[in-house]
Each structure stands twice: as structure tokens, then as C-alpha cells.
């Protein structure tokens, strides 16, 4: 009897301790609650993984100079097709070492043909009709010169022959500004420029 009494007493004490939560509540010992305590989501931090030896891509900027408006437009289209993510902007710069004597763009093809016939009748030769798309399309180039004085003298000679619509103009060069990821960009640009020998590739910092 004495042994049974002691056993029952211990059992009651254990039940009392368990009921007071000293062994933890039943809900706390379930798997979701246990995982929540271990994870502590408010303390978690997300760290981006970087492969050993890898470097983030650096953006670079390059200028393409030395092209006329038509060639610059063709180059811009070719590069845009090969590198669609590349950002391309253009600007026009006067070339003080080159002067054109020209008849400004005519309104349509019929007007241009009529003007060509008139030039031939006046005994003018060596002219060229600009047919490529661009700001000078349907203009008539009469001569190109490396000095303003030479161009002006040629223009005066045309006026004496009866050509009234010609004018002297400083030639323009188009500068392309290219910006994008450095991952192979330099090599791919140089490959694209092989079809445009006058083009010069340089860093943007060297823009005059």
C-alpha cells in the first residue's frame, strides 16, 4: 500500500508540472510551431550569391566619329539590329575642313530631274544627285572643297554660268554615342565598323 501511495503521489506531481506548462504546451511541440521558432523569419537576411571570380558588368560609353549622315544612319541601323539593348544617340558636328557647293534638296524626283536637265543645258558637269535617304536626299552636289575660299570661288563661277540656286555649305559629320554593357561590346563595335572605314571609335571622354 505504501508503495502504491508513493507512486500515485509522484504521478499527480508530474501531471501538475505538465499542466503548468513546464514541459511546454502541446501546440508548441508540434512541427509547424517548432520550425517557426527555429527559422525566426524577422531575423532572416537575403544575400545575393556571387560566383567566385565573377564580376558585375560595367557600362561603357563610346563615340563613333568621321561619318556622314547617310553612313551614320546605316551604321546605327546595323548596330541596333545586332545589339538591341544598346542605347544610341546621334549629334551633328560641322566639319571646318570640308565645304560643299550644292543645290538644296528638291521637293520631289520630277523637280530634281528638271534641275539636272537645266544644269546640263548650262554646261555644268560633275554634279551628283543624292538619292540615299537622309537630310540631303534629292539635293544636287556640285563640288566638294577643303577650304571655304575654294568653294566660294567655284560658286561664283557657277553663278556666272547662270546657276542661281546653288549655295556654299560647311559639311556636317554625324557623331554616334553608344552606351551599354562592357561585356564584349568593344569587340562587337569594331567588327561592325569594318564596313565603314572612315569611322573612328573613341571613349566618350575624348569628345571635343
TORPA-4810 file (N, C-alpha, C, O; in nm, 3 decimals):
<nodes>
NODE_1_0.084_-0.122_0.000_0.000_0.000_0.000_0.087_0.126_0.000_0.061_0.223_-0.070_X
NODE_2_0.189_0.118_0.080_0.275_0.235_0.089_0.340_0.266_-0.047_0.352_0.382_-0.087_X
NODE_3_0.381_0.160_-0.116_0.444_0.180_-0.250_0.342_0.238_-0.348_0.376_0.327_-0.426_X
NODE_4_0.221_0.189_-0.345_0.116_0.239_-0.434_0.086_0.386_-0.406_0.062_0.465_-0.497_X
NODE_5_0.086_0.422_-0.278_0.057_0.560_-0.241_0.165_0.655_-0.294_0.135_0.763_-0.345_X
NODE_6_0.292_0.610_-0.281_0.403_0.694_-0.330_0.396_0.709_-0.482_0.421_0.817_-0.536_X
NODE_7_0.361_0.600_-0.550_0.351_0.603_-0.697_0.242_0.701_-0.742_0.263_0.781_-0.834_X
NODE_8_0.126_0.696_-0.676_0.016_0.786_-0.712_0.053_0.931_-0.684_0.015_1.022_-0.758_X
NODE_9_0.127_0.953_-0.576_0.170_1.090_-0.543_0.263_1.147_-0.650_0.249_1.263_-0.691_X
NODE_10_0.358_1.064_-0.693_0.450_1.109_-0.798_0.377_1.136_-0.930_0.408_1.231_-1.002_X
NODE_11_0.280_1.051_-0.959_0.202_1.069_-1.082_0.125_1.201_-1.079_0.118_1.272_-1.179_X
NODE_12_0.066_1.233_-0.964_-0.006_1.360_-0.951_0.086_1.481_-0.964_0.051_1.582_-1.025_X
NODE_13_0.207_1.468_-0.906_0.304_1.578_-0.916_0.346_1.602_-1.062_0.357_1.716_-1.107_X
NODE_14_0.370_1.492_-1.133_0.409_1.504_-1.275_0.299_1.568_-1.358_0.325_1.649_-1.447_X
NODE_15_0.174_1.528_-1.327_0.061_1.585_-1.401_0.048_1.735_-1.374_0.018_1.813_-1.464_X
NODE_16_0.070_1.773_-1.247_0.062_1.912_-1.210_0.168_1.995_-1.282_0.140_2.104_-1.332_X
NODE_17_0.292_1.942_-1.286_0.401_2.013_-1.354_0.372_2.029_-1.503_0.397_2.133_-1.562_X
NODE_18_0.319_1.920_-1.562_0.286_1.924_-1.707_0.175_2.024_-1.736_0.178_2.095_-1.836_X
NODE_19_0.074_2.028_-1.644_-0.039_2.119_-1.663_0.004_2.264_-1.651_-0.057_2.351_-1.714_X
NODE_20_0.105_2.293_-1.573_0.153_2.430_-1.556_0.239_2.475_-1.675_0.277_2.592_-1.681_X
NODE_21_0.270_2.385_-1.767_0.344_2.423_-1.887_0.493_2.417_-1.873_0.566_2.468_-1.959_X
NODE_22_0.543_2.354_-1.765_0.688_2.347_-1.751_0.752_2.258_-1.857_0.869_2.275_-1.890_X
NODE_23_0.677_2.166_-1.908_0.727_2.080_-2.016_0.693_2.135_-2.155_0.722_2.070_-2.255_X
NODE_24_0.630_2.259_-2.163_0.588_2.316_-2.290_0.447_2.271_-2.325_0.406_2.160_-2.291_X
NODE_25_0.372_2.361_-2.394_0.235_2.326_-2.432_0.238_2.227_-2.546_0.336_2.222_-2.621_X
NODE_26_0.132_2.148_-2.562_0.128_2.051_-2.673_0.140_2.119_-2.807_0.203_2.065_-2.898_X
NODE_27_0.079_2.243_-2.822_0.085_2.310_-2.951_0.228_2.348_-2.986_0.266_2.347_-3.104_X
NODE_28_0.309_2.382_-2.882_0.444_2.426_-2.908_0.532_2.313_-2.957_0.633_2.338_-3.023_X
NODE_29_0.496_2.190_-2.927_0.578_2.077_-2.967_0.542_2.022_-3.103_0.605_1.929_-3.153_X
NODE_30_0.438_2.083_-3.165_0.403_2.039_-3.298_0.505_2.092_-3.399_0.575_2.190_-3.371_X
NODE_31_0.514_2.028_-3.517_0.618_2.059_-3.616_0.614_2.203_-3.666_0.719_2.266_-3.668_X
NODE_32_0.497_2.261_-3.708_0.498_2.399_-3.759_0.548_2.499_-3.658_0.625_2.589_-3.691_X
NODE_33_0.502_2.484_-3.531_0.546_2.578_-3.429_0.697_2.565_-3.402_0.767_2.664_-3.380_X
NODE_34_0.745_2.441_-3.404_0.888_2.419_-3.378_0.973_2.481_-3.489_1.077_2.541_-3.462_X
NODE_35_0.928_2.467_-3.614_1.001_2.524_-3.726_0.998_2.676_-3.722_1.098_2.742_-3.753_X
NODE_36_0.883_2.734_-3.683_0.872_2.880_-3.677_0.970_2.938_-3.577_1.030_3.043_-3.601_X
NODE_37_0.986_2.866_-3.461_1.082_2.914_-3.361_1.224_2.906_-3.413_1.307_2.993_-3.383_X
NODE_38_1.253_2.801_-3.492_1.389_2.784_-3.541_1.422_2.884_-3.652_1.535_2.935_-3.659_X
NODE_39_1.323_2.914_-3.739_1.351_2.998_-3.855_1.361_3.146_-3.819_1.447_3.216_-3.871_X
NODE_40_1.273_3.194_-3.729_1.269_3.336_-3.691_1.275_3.424_-3.816_1.377_3.490_-3.839_X
NODE_41_1.169_3.426_-3.898_1.174_3.495_-4.027_1.210_3.642_-4.019_1.268_3.696_-4.113_X
NODE_42_1.176_3.709_-3.907_1.208_3.851_-3.898_1.358_3.874_-3.889_1.404_3.987_-3.906_X
NODE_43_1.435_3.768_-3.861_1.580_3.784_-3.849_1.654_3.737_-3.975_1.776_3.748_-3.983_X
NODE_44_1.580_3.685_-4.071_1.643_3.633_-4.192_1.688_3.747_-4.281_1.620_3.850_-4.288_X
NODE_45_1.800_3.733_-4.348_1.852_3.829_-4.443_1.881_3.759_-4.575_1.938_3.650_-4.577_X
NODE_46_1.840_3.822_-4.686_1.864_3.765_-4.819_1.995_3.819_-4.872_2.013_3.941_-4.881_X
NODE_47_2.085_3.731_-4.907_2.217_3.769_-4.957_2.230_3.717_-5.099_2.211_3.598_-5.123_X
NODE_48_2.263_3.806_-5.194_2.278_3.763_-5.331_2.404_3.680_-5.346_2.510_3.713_-5.294_X
NODE_49_2.389_3.573_-5.419_2.503_3.484_-5.439_2.588_3.534_-5.554_2.535_3.567_-5.660_X
NODE_50_2.717_3.540_-5.536_2.812_3.580_-5.639_2.912_3.468_-5.661_2.978_3.424_-5.567_X
NODE_51_2.922_3.424_-5.782_3.014_3.316_-5.811_3.157_3.363_-5.791_3.189_3.478_-5.821_X
NODE_52_3.244_3.275_-5.741_3.385_3.313_-5.722_3.447_3.357_-5.854_3.432_3.288_-5.956_X
NODE_53_3.517_3.471_-5.853_3.584_3.519_-5.972_3.497_3.596_-6.068_3.549_3.653_-6.164_X
NODE_54_3.363_3.600_-6.046_3.275_3.672_-6.138_3.271_3.819_-6.101_3.280_3.855_-5.983_X
NODE_55_3.257_3.906_-6.204_3.249_4.049_-6.181_3.124_4.106_-6.247_3.089_4.064_-6.358_X
NODE_56_3.055_4.200_-6.181_2.937_4.259_-6.245_2.975_4.336_-6.371_3.084_4.394_-6.378_X
NODE_57_2.885_4.336_-6.470_2.912_4.406_-6.595_2.919_4.556_-6.570_2.840_4.612_-6.494_X
NODE_58_3.016_4.621_-6.635_3.035_4.765_-6.622_2.985_4.832_-6.750_3.013_4.785_-6.860_X
NODE_59_2.912_4.941_-6.735_2.862_5.012_-6.853_2.971_5.102_-6.909_3.041_5.171_-6.834_X
NODE_60_2.985_5.102_-7.041_3.084_5.187_-7.106_3.014_5.277_-7.208_2.900_5.252_-7.247_X
NODE_61_3.085_5.380_-7.250_3.032_5.476_-7.347_3.137_5.497_-7.456_3.255_5.518_-7.426_X
NODE_62_3.094_5.490_-7.581_3.184_5.508_-7.694_3.123_5.605_-7.796_3.001_5.612_-7.811_X
NODE_63_3.209_5.678_-7.864_3.168_5.767_-7.972_3.217_5.712_-8.105_3.327_5.658_-8.114_X
NODE_64_3.134_5.726_-8.207_3.175_5.693_-8.343_3.173_5.823_-8.423_3.067_5.885_-8.438_X
NODE_65_3.290_5.864_-8.473_3.302_5.989_-8.547_3.354_5.960_-8.688_3.398_5.850_-8.719_X
NODE_66_3.347_6.062_-8.772_3.404_6.053_-8.906_3.309_6.009_-9.014_3.351_5.985_-9.127_X
NODE_67_3.180_5.997_-8.984_3.082_5.951_-9.082_2.989_6.063_-9.124_2.955_6.150_-9.044_X
NODE_68_2.949_6.059_-9.251_2.844_6.148_-9.298_2.710_6.101_-9.247_2.699_5.995_-9.186_X
NODE_69_2.607_6.180_-9.273_2.474_6.150_-9.219_2.421_6.016_-9.270_2.363_5.939_-9.193_X
NODE_70_2.441_5.987_-9.398_2.387_5.864_-9.455_2.455_5.741_-9.398_2.389_5.645_-9.358_X
NODE_71_2.590_5.743_-9.394_2.663_5.629_-9.339_2.632_5.611_-9.190_2.620_5.498_-9.142_X
NODE_72_2.620_5.722_-9.118_2.588_5.713_-8.975_2.452_5.648_-8.954_2.435_5.568_-8.861_X
NODE_73_2.356_5.681_-9.039_2.223_5.621_-9.027_2.228_5.471_-9.055_2.164_5.392_-8.986_X
NODE_74_2.304_5.432_-9.158_2.316_5.288_-9.190_2.387_5.213_-9.078_2.348_5.102_-9.042_X
NODE_75_2.491_5.275_-9.022_2.562_5.211_-8.912_2.472_5.199_-8.790_2.471_5.096_-8.723_X
NODE_76_2.396_5.303_-8.762_2.305_5.299_-8.647_2.204_5.186_-8.661_2.174_5.116_-8.564_X
NODE_77_2.152_5.169_-8.780_2.055_5.061_-8.803_2.120_4.924_-8.789_2.061_4.834_-8.730_X
NODE_78_2.242_4.908_-8.843_2.311_4.780_-8.836_2.344_4.743_-8.692_2.326_4.628_-8.651_X
NODE_79_2.393_4.840_-8.614_2.428_4.813_-8.475_2.302_4.785_-8.394_2.301_4.697_-8.307_X
NODE_80_2.195_4.860_-8.421_2.070_4.839_-8.348_2.014_4.699_-8.368_1.954_4.643_-8.276_X
NODE_81_2.032_4.642_-8.487_1.983_4.507_-8.512_2.067_4.402_-8.439_2.013_4.303_-8.389_X
NODE_82_2.198_4.424_-8.433_2.287_4.327_-8.369_2.289_4.342_-8.217_2.303_4.243_-8.145_X
NODE_83_2.275_4.465_-8.169_2.282_4.491_-8.025_2.159_4.571_-7.983_2.169_4.692_-7.958_X
NODE_84_2.042_4.506_-7.975_1.918_4.580_-7.946_1.915_4.648_-7.810_1.842_4.744_-7.790_X
NODE_85_1.996_4.598_-7.714_1.995_4.658_-7.580_2.083_4.783_-7.573_2.082_4.855_-7.473_X
NODE_86_2.159_4.810_-7.679_2.249_4.924_-7.679_2.171_5.055_-7.694_2.079_5.063_-7.776_X
NODE_87_2.207_5.156_-7.616_2.144_5.287_-7.628_2.226_5.372_-7.725_2.347_5.387_-7.708_X
NODE_88_2.160_5.428_-7.827_2.229_5.501_-7.932_2.169_5.641_-7.945_2.047_5.656_-7.955_X
NODE_89_2.254_5.741_-7.943_2.212_5.879_-7.965_2.302_5.937_-8.074_2.414_5.890_-8.094_X
NODE_90_2.254_6.039_-8.143_2.333_6.100_-8.250_2.334_6.251_-8.236_2.243_6.311_-8.179_X
NODE_91_2.440_6.311_-8.290_2.453_6.455_-8.290_2.528_6.495_-8.417_2.605_6.415_-8.471_X
NODE_92_2.508_6.616_-8.463_2.573_6.663_-8.585_2.679_6.768_-8.549_2.656_6.857_-8.467_X
NODE_93_2.796_6.754_-8.612_2.905_6.849_-8.592_2.950_6.901_-8.727_2.961_6.825_-8.824_X
NODE_94_2.976_7.031_-8.735_3.029_7.087_-8.858_3.175_7.047_-8.875_3.251_7.042_-8.779_X
NODE_95_3.212_7.018_-9.001_3.350_6.981_-9.032_3.415_7.100_-9.103_3.395_7.118_-9.222_X
NODE_96_3.494_7.180_-9.031_3.551_7.301_-9.091_3.653_7.274_-9.200_3.699_7.368_-9.266_X
NODE_97_3.690_7.148_-9.221_3.788_7.115_-9.325_3.721_7.069_-9.454_3.789_7.028_-9.547_X
NODE_98_3.588_7.076_-9.460_3.518_7.028_-9.578_3.399_7.120_-9.609_3.318_7.150_-9.521_X
NODE_99_3.390_7.164_-9.736_3.284_7.254_-9.778_3.219_7.200_-9.905_3.288_7.149_-9.994_X
NODE_100_3.086_7.210_-9.913_3.012_7.164_-10.029_2.949_7.282_-10.102_2.901_7.377_-10.040_X
NODE_101_2.951_7.272_-10.232_2.867_7.359_-10.313_2.755_7.270_-10.365_2.780_7.169_-10.431_X
NODE_102_2.631_7.308_-10.335_2.519_7.221_-10.370_2.393_7.300_-10.396_2.380_7.416_-10.358_X
NODE_103_2.301_7.233_-10.461_2.165_7.282_-10.473_2.083_7.210_-10.368_2.077_7.087_-10.369_X
NODE_104_2.018_7.281_-10.275_1.946_7.216_-10.165_1.844_7.115_-10.215_1.803_7.119_-10.331_X
NODE_105_1.802_7.024_-10.127_1.707_6.918_-10.167_1.583_6.973_-10.238_1.521_7.070_-10.193_X
NODE_106_1.550_6.909_-10.349_1.431_6.946_-10.426_1.308_6.876_-10.367_1.322_6.774_-10.299_X
NODE_107_1.188_6.929_-10.393_1.069_6.873_-10.329_1.031_6.732_-10.375_0.970_6.657_-10.300_X
NODE_108_1.067_6.696_-10.499_1.032_6.563_-10.549_1.127_6.523_-10.661_1.211_6.602_-10.705_X
NODE_109_1.111_6.399_-10.707_1.201_6.345_-10.809_1.188_6.421_-10.942_1.288_6.445_-11.009_X
NODE_110_1.067_6.458_-10.978_1.046_6.529_-11.104_1.118_6.663_-11.104_1.177_6.703_-11.205_X
NODE_111_1.115_6.734_-10.989_1.184_6.862_-10.979_1.335_6.843_-10.989_1.405_6.924_-11.050_X
NODE_112_1.385_6.735_-10.928_1.528_6.707_-10.934_1.572_6.678_-11.078_1.676_6.727_-11.121_X
NODE_113_1.495_6.599_-11.150_1.529_6.567_-11.289_1.528_6.694_-11.376_1.613_6.712_-11.463_X
NODE_114_1.433_6.781_-11.351_1.426_6.907_-11.426_1.549_6.993_-11.401_1.602_7.054_-11.493_X
NODE_115_1.594_6.996_-11.274_1.713_7.075_-11.240_1.838_7.015_-11.304_1.926_7.089_-11.348_X
NODE_116_1.847_6.883_-11.310_1.962_6.819_-11.374_1.968_6.854_-11.523_2.076_6.879_-11.578_X
NODE_117_1.853_6.856_-11.585_1.847_6.893_-11.727_1.892_7.037_-11.747_1.962_7.069_-11.844_X
NODE_118_1.854_7.124_-11.656_1.893_7.265_-11.664_2.044_7.280_-11.648_2.106_7.359_-11.720_X
NODE_119_2.104_7.205_-11.554_2.249_7.212_-11.534_2.324_7.165_-11.659_2.425_7.224_-11.698_X
NODE_120_2.274_7.060_-11.719_2.337_7.009_-11.841_2.329_7.112_-11.953_2.424_7.129_-12.030_X
NODE_121_2.216_7.180_-11.962_2.199_7.283_-12.065_2.295_7.400_-12.044_2.340_7.463_-12.140_X
NODE_122_2.325_7.430_-11.915_2.416_7.540_-11.883_2.563_7.501_-11.894_2.652_7.583_-11.870_X
NODE_123_2.588_7.376_-11.930_2.726_7.331_-11.948_2.795_7.292_-11.819_2.918_7.285_-11.814_X
NODE_124_2.719_7.266_-11.713_2.776_7.224_-11.584_2.790_7.072_-11.584_2.699_7.001_-11.626_X
NODE_125_2.903_7.024_-11.535_2.927_6.880_-11.527_2.982_6.844_-11.389_3.013_6.931_-11.309_X
NODE_126_2.992_6.715_-11.363_3.049_6.669_-11.236_2.953_6.676_-11.120_2.996_6.664_-11.005_X
NODE_127_2.825_6.695_-11.144_2.727_6.704_-11.036_2.677_6.563_-11.001_2.695_6.468_-11.077_X
NODE_128_2.615_6.554_-10.885_2.565_6.424_-10.837_2.434_6.444_-10.761_2.426_6.527_-10.671_X
NODE_129_2.333_6.368_-10.798_2.205_6.372_-10.727_2.211_6.277_-10.607_2.245_6.160_-10.622_X
NODE_130_2.178_6.329_-10.490_2.177_6.246_-10.368_2.046_6.169_-10.362_1.938_6.229_-10.349_X
NODE_131_2.055_6.038_-10.372_1.934_5.955_-10.373_1.914_5.879_-10.242_1.803_5.831_-10.216_X
NODE_132_2.019_5.867_-10.160_2.004_5.795_-10.033_1.915_5.873_-9.938_1.913_5.996_-9.940_X
NODE_133_1.840_5.800_-9.854_1.756_5.866_-9.755_1.841_5.944_-9.656_1.949_5.899_-9.617_X
NODE_134_1.793_6.060_-9.616_1.867_6.144_-9.523_1.833_6.289_-9.546_1.751_6.321_-9.632_X
NODE_135_1.896_6.378_-9.471_1.864_6.521_-9.481_1.900_6.582_-9.616_1.848_6.688_-9.650_X
NODE_136_1.987_6.518_-9.695_2.027_6.573_-9.824_1.965_6.497_-9.941_2.008_6.515_-10.055_X
NODE_137_1.867_6.413_-9.914_1.804_6.339_-10.024_1.744_6.435_-10.127_1.673_6.529_-10.092_X
NODE_138_1.775_6.409_-10.255_1.731_6.490_-10.369_1.801_6.626_-10.375_1.756_6.716_-10.446_X
NODE_139_1.911_6.641_-10.300_1.998_6.757_-10.322_2.092_6.722_-10.438_2.110_6.605_-10.471_X
NODE_140_2.152_6.825_-10.499_2.246_6.804_-10.609_2.382_6.859_-10.566_2.398_6.980_-10.548_X
NODE_141_2.479_6.769_-10.550_2.614_6.810_-10.511_2.689_6.852_-10.636_2.694_6.779_-10.735_X
NODE_142_2.746_6.972_-10.630_2.818_7.027_-10.745_2.969_7.024_-10.726_3.044_7.024_-10.823_X
NODE_143_3.014_7.021_-10.600_3.158_7.017_-10.574_3.187_7.011_-10.426_3.107_7.057_-10.344_X
NODE_144_3.303_6.954_-10.391_3.347_6.946_-10.251_3.488_7.004_-10.242_3.573_6.977_-10.328_X
NODE_145_3.513_7.084_-10.137_3.640_7.157_-10.128_3.691_7.153_-9.984_3.614_7.139_-9.889_X
NODE_146_3.822_7.167_-9.971_3.884_7.163_-9.838_3.900_7.303_-9.777_3.943_7.315_-9.662_X
NODE_147_3.867_7.407_-9.851_3.874_7.542_-9.796_3.751_7.621_-9.838_3.692_7.597_-9.944_X
NODE_148_3.713_7.714_-9.754_3.595_7.796_-9.784_3.619_7.884_-9.906_3.528_7.907_-9.986_X
NODE_149_3.742_7.933_-9.921_3.772_8.021_-10.033_3.756_7.948_-10.166_3.700_8.003_-10.261_X
NODE_150_3.806_7.825_-10.174_3.794_7.747_-10.298_3.648_7.720_-10.330_3.608_7.729_-10.447_X
NODE_151_3.570_7.689_-10.231_3.428_7.665_-10.252_3.356_7.791_-10.297_3.269_7.785_-10.384_X
NODE_152_3.393_7.905_-10.239_3.331_8.031_-10.276_3.364_8.069_-10.421_3.278_8.119_-10.493_X
NODE_153_3.489_8.046_-10.462_3.529_8.076_-10.600_3.451_7.990_-10.698_3.408_8.039_-10.803_X
NODE_154_3.433_7.863_-10.665_3.359_7.773_-10.753_3.213_7.817_-10.764_3.153_7.812_-10.872_X
NODE_155_3.156_7.859_-10.652_3.017_7.903_-10.652_2.999_8.027_-10.741_2.901_8.037_-10.814_X
NODE_156_3.093_8.120_-10.734_3.084_8.241_-10.817_3.093_8.206_-10.966_3.028_8.270_-11.049_X
NODE_157_3.173_8.106_-10.997_3.183_8.063_-11.136_3.051_8.005_-11.185_3.012_8.026_-11.299_X
NODE_158_2.982_7.931_-11.098_2.852_7.876_-11.134_2.748_7.986_-11.155_2.665_7.978_-11.245_X
NODE_159_2.754_8.087_-11.071_2.660_8.198_-11.084_2.678_8.267_-11.218_2.580_8.305_-11.283_X
NODE_160_2.803_8.285_-11.262_2.829_8.349_-11.390_2.775_8.265_-11.506_2.746_8.317_-11.613_X
NODE_161_2.763_8.133_-11.483_2.709_8.045_-11.587_2.556_8.044_-11.586_2.493_7.994_-11.679_X
NODE_162_2.498_8.100_-11.483_2.353_8.107_-11.477_2.289_8.017_-11.372_2.167_8.005_-11.366_X
NODE_163_2.372_7.952_-11.288_2.319_7.866_-11.181_2.287_7.957_-11.061_2.378_8.009_-10.997_X
NODE_164_2.160_7.974_-11.032_2.120_8.069_-10.928_2.083_8.004_-10.794_2.079_8.072_-10.692_X
NODE_165_2.057_7.876_-10.794_2.005_7.812_-10.672_2.112_7.741_-10.589_2.081_7.685_-10.484_X
NODE_166_2.236_7.742_-10.635_2.343_7.674_-10.560_2.386_7.758_-10.440_2.366_7.879_-10.437_X
NODE_167_2.444_7.692_-10.342_2.495_7.763_-10.224_2.615_7.687_-10.167_2.637_7.569_-10.195_X
NODE_168_2.692_7.760_-10.086_2.809_7.702_-10.019_2.770_7.660_-9.879_2.705_7.736_-9.806_X
NODE_169_2.808_7.540_-9.840_2.767_7.488_-9.708_2.882_7.411_-9.645_2.951_7.333_-9.711_X
NODE_170_2.903_7.434_-9.517_3.001_7.355_-9.442_2.945_7.214_-9.427_2.831_7.196_-9.385_X
NODE_171_3.025_7.115_-9.460_2.976_6.977_-9.448_2.960_6.938_-9.302_3.027_6.993_-9.215_X
NODE_172_2.873_6.845_-9.278_2.844_6.800_-9.142_2.883_6.654_-9.125_2.868_6.572_-9.215_X
NODE_173_2.933_6.625_-9.008_2.961_6.487_-8.970_2.869_6.450_-8.855_2.842_6.531_-8.766_X
NODE_174_2.822_6.327_-8.857_2.734_6.279_-8.751_2.815_6.199_-8.650_2.892_6.110_-8.686_X
NODE_175_2.795_6.230_-8.523_2.861_6.157_-8.415_2.757_6.067_-8.348_2.650_6.113_-8.308_X
NODE_176_2.790_5.940_-8.336_2.702_5.846_-8.266_2.756_5.821_-8.126_2.876_5.799_-8.109_X
NODE_177_2.668_5.826_-8.028_2.705_5.797_-7.889_2.642_5.664_-7.851_2.520_5.648_-7.856_X
NODE_178_2.726_5.568_-7.813_2.681_5.432_-7.785_2.707_5.400_-7.638_2.819_5.416_-7.590_X
NODE_179_2.605_5.354_-7.568_2.618_5.319_-7.427_2.557_5.182_-7.401_2.446_5.152_-7.447_X
NODE_180_2.630_5.100_-7.326_2.579_4.967_-7.294_2.676_4.890_-7.209_2.780_4.942_-7.167_X
NODE_181_2.642_4.764_-7.182_2.726_4.677_-7.100_2.858_4.651_-7.168_2.864_4.636_-7.290_X
NODE_182_2.966_4.646_-7.089_3.100_4.628_-7.144_3.127_4.486_-7.188_3.233_4.458_-7.245_X
NODE_183_3.036_4.395_-7.163_3.057_4.254_-7.193_3.068_4.232_-7.345_2.967_4.212_-7.413_X
NODE_184_3.190_4.236_-7.396_3.214_4.212_-7.537_3.175_4.325_-7.630_3.181_4.308_-7.752_X
NODE_185_3.134_4.440_-7.575_3.082_4.548_-7.659_3.190_4.606_-7.750_3.165_4.630_-7.868_X
NODE_186_3.309_4.630_-7.696_3.416_4.693_-7.774_3.448_4.612_-7.899_3.458_4.667_-8.009_X
NODE_187_3.465_4.481_-7.883_3.498_4.396_-7.997_3.386_4.394_-8.100_3.413_4.398_-8.221_X
NODE_188_3.263_4.386_-8.056_3.149_4.379_-8.148_3.131_4.510_-8.224_3.089_4.510_-8.339_X
NODE_189_3.162_4.623_-8.159_3.154_4.751_-8.228_3.262_4.761_-8.336_3.235_4.808_-8.446_X
NODE_190_3.382_4.716_-8.304_3.491_4.723_-8.403_3.460_4.634_-8.523_3.494_4.668_-8.636_X
NODE_191_3.397_4.521_-8.499_3.358_4.435_-8.610_3.254_4.504_-8.699_3.261_4.494_-8.821_X
NODE_192_3.159_4.573_-8.637_3.056_4.643_-8.715_3.114_4.759_-8.795_3.064_4.791_-8.903_X
NODE_193_3.220_4.823_-8.743_3.279_4.940_-8.808_3.368_4.903_-8.926_3.409_4.992_-9.001_X
NODE_194_3.398_4.775_-8.944_3.483_4.735_-9.055_3.423_4.771_-9.190_3.495_4.791_-9.287_X
NODE_195_3.291_4.778_-9.196_3.224_4.814_-9.321_3.218_4.966_-9.341_3.167_5.013_-9.443_X
NODE_196_3.271_5.042_-9.245_3.269_5.189_-9.254_3.409_5.241_-9.224_3.435_5.290_-9.114_X
NODE_197_3.501_5.231_-9.321_3.643_5.266_-9.297_3.668_5.405_-9.239_3.759_5.420_-9.158_X
NODE_198_3.590_5.510_-9.277_3.620_5.643_-9.220_3.587_5.654_-9.071_3.631_5.749_-9.006_X
NODE_199_3.511_5.561_-9.018_3.462_5.573_-8.880_3.578_5.559_-8.781_3.670_5.479_-8.800_X
NODE_200_3.570_5.638_-8.674_3.670_5.635_-8.567_3.597_5.609_-8.436_3.500_5.678_-8.403_X
NODE_201_3.643_5.508_-8.361_3.581_5.473_-8.232_3.668_5.527_-8.120_3.789_5.503_-8.117_X
NODE_202_3.606_5.600_-8.027_3.683_5.657_-7.916_3.596_5.665_-7.791_3.473_5.664_-7.802_X
NODE_203_3.658_5.672_-7.672_3.579_5.688_-7.549_3.505_5.821_-7.548_3.550_5.918_-7.609_X
NODE_204_3.393_5.826_-7.479_3.314_5.948_-7.474_3.390_6.065_-7.412_3.365_6.180_-7.446_X
NODE_205_3.483_6.035_-7.322_3.557_6.140_-7.254_3.640_6.223_-7.349_3.679_6.335_-7.316_X
NODE_206_3.668_6.169_-7.469_3.753_6.241_-7.564_3.672_6.325_-7.661_3.727_6.380_-7.757_X
NODE_207_3.538_6.334_-7.637_3.456_6.414_-7.727_3.498_6.560_-7.720_3.506_6.616_-7.611_X
NODE_208_3.524_6.626_-7.836_3.569_6.766_-7.833_3.457_6.858_-7.789_3.476_6.979_-7.780_X
</nodes>
